[in-house]
Amino acid sequence: MKIGSYEVLSLEAGSFSLDGGAMFGVVPWVFWSRTNPPDERQRIKLATRCWLIKGNGKTILVDDGNGTKWSDKLKDIYNLDYKNSDLLSSLRRAGVAPADITDVILTHLHFDHAGGSTTMENGKLVPAFPHARYYVQRKQWELSQNPTEKDRGSFMRDDYMPLMEHKVLELVDGECEIFPGIELLVTNGHTNSQQLPKISDGKTSMLFCCDLLPTTTHIPWPYVMGYDVRPLVTIEEKKEIFGRAYEDKWILYLEHDPSTEAITLKASEKGFVVDQRVML
């Protein structure tokens, strides 16, 4: 998809599974299981989907999936599956090598968003994109250094500590235009300072929804993940951002929906629902 001077591509980086109850918080199984059928271990399948943005002399990656630094035990727990796609294969199909990436915007540092940031090389962890600068919000970085008991399991230090050690990590303070035509919106319901990139040319706008809206099933206000540290804040953020998206006709890009890349919204009696499903 062309937006202004940028070409925006959707990259599939493999799938994984998480507990369905945790993904939908207080919403009962009888409701969420209709659209997200769980496996025998009550896990639902999720995508890891990334943006590749090319233009203005930049080749930018937004998030980089789970990566490959997993033990067999964790592969089993999270049902990691790269049979149909992985990030490096998706980049190759787009004609891009890891060394071509100039910048990596990490929405936050949870393992399913930043796990591909580092790789093992000659027995040492190094940045997976050797010529790139990586960007994350300062408050998210600070949380990663001392996570709470609730979210400690989502942070894996091998995904991001080597970035700081190699001096390729840039800490961002709040909302800003990080590159021409690409701004960062900051939300705090899911985790401290999750940054959502929005690319716009004045006519077309697309928001990388990250964990504010992981799947289409999460559109209704009460459908908030149990992983969110401030679920009531998430609801208010959904109301505010979905309202803007509806009024200004934004495309909403879904990082985790197993079958839908992006959507637009239409109003309903209870809030918003899917209007159109969009392929990049």
C-alpha positions as CSV (number, residue, x, y, z in Angstrom):
1,M,0.0,0.0,0.0
2,K,1.3,3.4,-1.0
3,I,0.9,6.2,1.6
4,G,2.5,9.4,0.7
5,S,6.2,8.8,-0.2
6,Y,6.2,5.4,1.6
7,E,5.3,1.9,0.5
8,V,3.9,-0.1,3.4
9,L,4.0,-3.9,3.3
10,S,2.6,-6.4,5.7
11,L,5.0,-9.1,6.8
12,E,4.0,-12.4,8.4
13,A,6.5,-13.4,11.1
14,G,4.9,-16.7,12.2
15,S,2.2,-17.7,14.6
16,F,1.9,-18.6,18.3
17,S,-0.8,-19.3,20.8
18,L,-1.8,-17.8,24.1
19,D,-4.4,-18.8,26.7
20,G,-7.8,-17.7,25.5
21,G,-9.0,-16.7,28.9
22,A,-6.0,-14.4,29.4
23,M,-6.6,-12.9,25.9
24,F,-10.1,-11.9,26.8
25,G,-10.0,-11.1,30.5
26,V,-13.5,-10.9,32.1
27,V,-15.3,-12.0,28.9
28,P,-16.7,-15.5,29.3
29,W,-15.5,-18.5,27.2
30,V,-18.9,-18.9,25.7
31,F,-18.5,-15.6,23.9
32,W,-14.9,-15.4,22.8
33,S,-14.7,-19.1,21.8
34,R,-17.2,-18.5,19.0
35,T,-14.7,-16.5,17.0
36,N,-11.5,-17.8,18.5
37,P,-11.8,-21.5,18.9
38,P,-9.3,-22.8,21.5
39,D,-7.1,-25.9,21.2
40,E,-7.2,-28.7,23.7
41,R,-5.0,-26.6,26.1
42,Q,-7.4,-23.6,25.8
43,R,-5.0,-21.6,23.7
44,I,-6.0,-19.5,20.7
45,K,-3.9,-19.0,17.6
46,L,-2.4,-15.6,17.0
47,A,-0.4,-14.0,14.3
48,T,2.8,-12.0,14.6
49,R,2.5,-9.5,11.8
50,C,5.0,-6.6,11.2
51,W,5.1,-3.5,9.0
52,L,7.9,-2.9,6.5
53,I,8.0,0.8,5.4
54,K,10.1,1.8,2.5
55,G,10.7,5.4,1.4
56,N,12.6,8.7,2.0
57,G,15.8,6.7,2.1
58,K,14.6,4.5,4.9
59,T,13.7,0.8,5.3
60,I,11.8,0.7,8.5
61,L,10.5,-2.4,10.4
62,V,7.8,-2.0,13.0
63,D,8.0,-4.8,15.6
64,D,9.8,-8.1,14.7
65,G,7.8,-10.9,16.3
66,N,8.9,-13.7,18.6
67,G,12.3,-14.4,17.1
68,T,14.0,-17.8,17.3
69,K,15.8,-17.8,20.6
70,W,13.5,-20.3,22.2
71,S,14.0,-23.5,24.2
72,D,11.9,-26.6,23.2
73,K,9.9,-26.2,26.4
74,L,8.9,-22.6,25.6
75,K,8.2,-23.5,21.9
76,D,5.7,-26.0,23.2
77,I,4.1,-23.7,25.8
78,Y,3.6,-21.0,23.2
79,N,3.0,-23.3,20.2
80,L,5.4,-21.4,18.1
81,D,4.9,-22.1,14.4
82,Y,7.1,-20.9,11.5
83,K,6.0,-23.5,9.0
84,N,4.1,-21.1,6.8
85,S,6.0,-17.9,7.5
86,D,8.9,-16.3,9.4
87,L,10.2,-12.8,9.5
88,L,13.4,-13.4,7.5
89,S,11.6,-15.4,4.8
90,S,9.0,-12.6,4.6
91,L,11.7,-10.0,4.3
92,R,13.4,-12.0,1.5
93,R,10.2,-12.2,-0.4
94,A,10.0,-8.4,-0.2
95,G,13.6,-8.2,-1.5
96,V,15.0,-7.0,1.8
97,A,18.0,-8.4,3.7
98,P,18.5,-7.8,7.5
99,A,21.4,-5.5,6.7
100,D,19.1,-3.3,4.6
101,I,16.9,-2.3,7.6
102,T,17.7,1.2,8.7
103,D,15.3,1.5,11.6
104,V,13.2,-0.7,13.9
105,I,10.3,0.8,15.8
106,L,9.4,-1.4,18.7
107,T,5.9,-0.8,20.0
108,H,7.0,-2.2,23.3
109,L,9.4,-4.8,24.7
110,H,7.2,-7.9,25.3
111,F,8.6,-11.0,23.7
112,D,6.1,-11.3,20.9
113,H,6.9,-7.8,19.7
114,A,10.7,-7.5,20.3
115,G,11.8,-11.1,20.2
116,G,13.3,-10.8,16.7
117,S,15.4,-7.8,17.7
118,T,18.4,-10.0,18.6
119,T,20.0,-13.2,17.3
120,M,22.7,-15.6,18.3
121,E,26.0,-15.2,16.4
122,N,29.2,-17.1,17.2
123,G,27.7,-17.8,20.6
124,K,26.9,-14.2,21.4
125,L,23.6,-12.2,21.3
126,V,23.8,-9.4,18.7
127,P,21.3,-7.1,17.1
128,A,19.5,-9.0,14.3
129,F,19.5,-5.9,12.0
130,P,23.2,-4.8,12.1
131,H,22.8,-1.4,10.5
132,A,19.6,-0.4,12.2
133,R,18.7,2.0,15.0
134,Y,16.0,0.7,17.3
135,Y,13.4,2.9,19.0
136,V,11.3,2.4,22.1
137,Q,9.7,4.7,24.6
138,R,11.9,5.6,27.6
139,K,9.2,4.7,30.2
140,Q,8.8,1.3,28.5
141,W,12.5,0.8,28.8
142,E,12.5,1.7,32.4
143,L,9.7,-0.8,33.1
144,S,11.6,-3.5,31.3
145,Q,14.4,-3.0,33.8
146,N,12.2,-3.7,36.8
147,P,8.9,-5.3,35.6
148,T,6.0,-5.9,38.0
149,E,5.0,-9.3,39.3
150,K,2.1,-9.2,36.8
151,D,4.0,-8.6,33.6
152,R,7.5,-10.0,34.4
153,G,6.9,-13.0,32.2
154,S,6.3,-10.9,29.1
155,F,9.8,-9.4,29.2
156,M,12.8,-11.4,28.1
157,R,16.0,-9.4,28.6
158,D,17.9,-11.2,25.8
159,D,15.5,-9.5,23.3
160,Y,16.6,-6.0,24.2
161,M,19.6,-5.7,26.6
162,P,22.0,-6.4,23.7
163,L,20.6,-3.4,21.8
164,M,21.6,-1.1,24.6
165,E,25.0,-2.8,25.0
166,H,25.7,-2.3,21.3
167,K,24.5,1.3,21.6
168,V,21.8,1.0,18.9
169,L,18.8,1.7,21.1
170,E,17.2,5.1,21.0
171,L,14.8,6.1,23.9
172,V,11.9,8.2,22.8
173,D,10.0,10.6,25.2
174,G,6.3,10.7,24.4
175,E,4.3,11.3,21.3
176,C,6.2,12.7,18.3
177,E,6.7,12.6,14.6
178,I,9.6,10.1,14.5
179,F,10.0,10.3,10.7
180,P,8.3,12.6,8.2
181,G,4.7,11.4,7.9
182,I,5.1,8.8,10.7
183,E,4.0,9.8,14.2
184,L,3.8,7.8,17.4
185,L,0.7,7.7,19.6
186,V,1.3,6.5,23.2
187,T,-1.0,4.4,25.2
188,N,-0.6,3.1,28.8
189,G,-3.4,0.5,29.4
190,H,-1.6,-2.6,28.1
191,T,1.8,-1.5,29.4
192,N,3.7,1.6,30.2
193,S,4.2,3.8,27.1
194,Q,3.2,1.4,24.3
195,Q,3.9,3.4,21.1
196,L,1.6,3.0,18.1
197,P,3.0,4.2,14.8
198,K,0.6,6.1,12.5
199,I,1.5,6.7,8.9
200,S,-0.4,9.4,7.0
201,D,-0.3,11.6,3.9
202,G,-3.3,13.7,4.7
203,K,-5.6,11.5,2.7
204,T,-4.9,8.0,3.9
205,S,-3.9,7.1,7.5
206,M,-3.1,3.8,8.9
207,L,-2.5,3.0,12.6
208,F,-0.4,0.0,13.8
209,C,-2.8,-1.0,16.6
210,C,-0.4,-3.4,18.4
211,D,-2.0,-4.6,21.7
212,L,-4.6,-1.9,21.9
213,L,-6.5,-4.0,19.4
214,P,-4.9,-7.4,19.0
215,T,-7.7,-9.0,17.0
216,T,-11.1,-8.0,15.5
217,T,-12.8,-9.8,18.4
218,H,-11.3,-7.2,20.8
219,I,-13.3,-4.2,19.3
220,P,-16.1,-4.2,21.9
221,W,-15.2,-2.1,25.0
222,P,-15.2,-4.9,27.6
223,Y,-13.0,-7.2,25.5
224,V,-9.7,-6.3,27.2
225,M,-6.8,-8.7,27.7
226,G,-6.0,-10.1,31.1
227,Y,-2.4,-9.2,30.3
228,D,-3.2,-5.4,30.4
229,V,-1.9,-3.8,33.5
230,R,-4.6,-1.1,33.5
231,P,-7.7,-2.5,31.8
232,L,-9.9,0.5,32.6
233,V,-7.3,2.7,30.9
234,T,-7.3,0.4,27.9
235,I,-11.1,0.9,27.6
236,E,-10.8,4.7,27.6
237,E,-8.0,4.5,25.1
238,K,-10.0,2.3,22.8
239,K,-12.9,4.8,23.0
240,E,-10.7,7.8,22.2
241,I,-8.6,6.2,19.4
242,F,-11.5,4.3,17.8
243,G,-13.5,7.5,17.7
244,R,-10.7,9.3,15.9
245,A,-10.2,6.4,13.6
246,Y,-13.9,6.3,12.7
247,E,-14.2,10.1,12.2
248,D,-11.0,10.4,10.1
249,K,-11.4,7.0,8.3
250,W,-8.1,5.5,9.5
251,I,-7.2,2.0,8.5
252,L,-6.4,-0.1,11.6
253,Y,-3.6,-2.7,11.2
254,L,-3.9,-5.8,13.4
255,E,-0.7,-7.4,14.6
256,H,-2.2,-10.6,16.1
257,D,-5.5,-11.4,14.3
258,P,-4.9,-14.8,12.7
259,S,-6.9,-14.0,9.5
260,T,-7.3,-10.3,9.1
261,E,-4.5,-7.8,8.4
262,A,-6.4,-4.5,8.7
263,I,-9.9,-3.1,9.0
264,T,-11.9,0.1,9.0
265,L,-14.7,0.8,11.5
266,K,-18.3,1.7,11.4
267,A,-20.5,2.9,14.2
268,S,-23.1,0.7,15.9
269,E,-25.4,1.0,18.9
270,K,-22.8,-0.5,21.2
271,G,-19.8,1.3,19.9
272,F,-17.9,0.2,16.7
273,V,-17.8,-2.9,14.5
274,V,-15.8,-3.9,11.5
275,D,-16.8,-2.0,8.3
276,Q,-14.3,-3.3,5.8
277,R,-11.4,-5.8,5.9
278,V,-8.3,-4.4,4.2
279,M,-5.4,-6.2,2.6
280,L,-2.2,-4.2,2.2
